[in-house]
Amino acid sequence: MEPIEIEPAAVQALGGPGTAGPAADWLLLDCRTPEEHATARIAGAVLIPMQELSTRVDELAAWRDKPIIVHCHHGVRSLRVAHWLRERGFSGARSMRGGIEAWSVEIDPSVPRY
């Protein structure tokens, strides 16, 4: 099993949503609040707030055996969500270390910081 955390540069290297390179078969999951998402977002990310995940987990069924990269603001909530998903059989769930803040600083400065 992959380590539970992944660096923003490694997420970018995967290609796909909000990244350079070829589109890949993985999901970028934003677990922040709708208000945070309205302030700053990574193109292609799917918003399912952490507090709604237990009732919306079925929306992720197609991704059970595929990589899911979870992000939040700084990487704390997304780490909890990645652990929670792994406990429910989503073995490819990982947390983007540093969250959208690190993404903005290291990868895409056009993403607002807050």
C-alpha positions as CSV (number, residue, x, y, z in Angstrom):
1,M,0.0,0.0,0.0
2,E,1.2,3.5,-0.9
3,P,2.2,5.9,2.0
4,I,-0.8,7.8,3.2
5,E,0.7,11.2,2.4
6,I,1.7,12.5,-1.0
7,E,3.6,15.7,-1.9
8,P,2.0,18.3,-4.1
9,A,4.7,17.9,-6.8
10,A,3.9,14.1,-6.9
11,V,0.2,14.9,-7.4
12,Q,1.1,17.3,-10.2
13,A,3.2,14.5,-11.8
14,L,0.2,12.2,-11.8
15,G,-1.4,14.4,-14.5
16,G,-5.1,15.0,-14.6
17,P,-7.3,17.4,-12.6
18,G,-5.6,20.8,-12.1
19,T,-2.2,19.4,-13.2
20,A,0.1,19.3,-16.1
21,G,0.6,16.1,-18.1
22,P,-1.6,13.4,-19.4
23,A,-5.0,12.8,-17.8
24,A,-4.9,10.0,-15.3
25,D,-7.4,7.7,-13.7
26,W,-7.5,9.2,-10.3
27,L,-9.8,11.4,-8.2
28,L,-8.8,14.7,-6.6
29,L,-11.2,15.0,-3.6
30,D,-11.6,18.4,-1.8
31,C,-12.8,17.8,1.8
32,R,-13.1,21.5,2.8
33,T,-16.3,23.4,3.4
34,P,-18.3,25.0,0.5
35,E,-17.2,28.4,1.8
36,E,-13.5,27.5,1.6
37,H,-14.1,26.0,-1.9
38,A,-15.7,29.2,-3.0
39,T,-12.5,31.1,-1.9
40,A,-9.9,28.9,-3.5
41,R,-10.0,25.6,-5.5
42,I,-8.0,23.3,-7.7
43,A,-9.5,22.8,-11.1
44,G,-11.0,19.4,-11.5
45,A,-11.3,18.6,-7.8
46,V,-14.6,17.1,-6.5
47,L,-16.0,18.8,-3.4
48,I,-17.4,16.5,-0.7
49,P,-17.0,18.3,2.7
50,M,-15.5,16.1,5.4
51,Q,-18.7,16.5,7.5
52,E,-20.8,15.1,4.6
53,L,-18.5,12.2,3.7
54,S,-20.2,9.5,5.8
55,T,-23.6,10.1,4.1
56,R,-22.0,10.6,0.6
57,V,-19.4,7.9,0.5
58,D,-21.4,5.9,-2.0
59,E,-20.6,8.7,-4.5
60,L,-17.0,7.4,-4.4
61,A,-17.8,3.7,-5.2
62,A,-16.3,3.9,-8.7
63,W,-13.0,4.9,-7.1
64,R,-12.8,2.1,-4.5
65,D,-9.9,0.5,-6.4
66,K,-8.3,3.6,-7.8
67,P,-6.2,6.4,-6.4
68,I,-8.1,9.1,-4.5
69,I,-6.0,12.2,-3.5
70,V,-7.7,14.1,-0.8
71,H,-6.9,17.7,0.0
72,C,-8.0,20.3,2.5
73,H,-6.5,23.7,3.6
74,H,-3.3,22.5,5.3
75,G,-3.5,18.7,5.2
76,V,-4.9,17.9,8.6
77,R,-8.5,17.1,7.6
78,S,-7.5,15.4,4.4
79,L,-5.2,13.0,6.4
80,R,-8.2,12.1,8.6
81,V,-10.3,11.6,5.6
82,A,-7.7,9.4,3.8
83,H,-7.4,7.2,6.9
84,W,-11.2,7.0,7.2
85,L,-11.5,6.0,3.5
86,R,-8.8,3.4,3.8
87,E,-10.6,1.9,6.8
88,R,-13.6,1.5,4.5
89,G,-11.7,-0.3,1.7
90,F,-10.5,2.6,-0.4
91,S,-6.9,1.4,-0.4
92,G,-5.7,4.1,-2.8
93,A,-6.8,7.0,-0.6
94,R,-4.0,9.5,0.1
95,S,-3.7,12.9,1.6
96,M,-1.9,15.8,-0.2
97,R,0.7,17.0,2.4
98,G,0.2,20.7,3.1
99,G,-3.2,20.9,1.4
100,I,-4.2,23.7,-1.0
101,E,-1.9,26.1,0.8
102,A,1.1,24.0,-0.3
103,W,-0.4,23.6,-3.8
104,S,-0.6,27.4,-4.1
105,V,2.9,28.0,-2.8
106,E,4.7,25.1,-4.7
107,I,2.6,24.4,-7.8
108,D,0.1,27.1,-8.8
109,P,0.3,30.6,-7.4
110,S,-2.9,31.6,-9.2
111,V,-4.8,29.6,-6.5
112,P,-5.7,32.1,-3.8
113,R,-4.2,31.7,-0.3
114,Y,-6.3,32.3,2.7
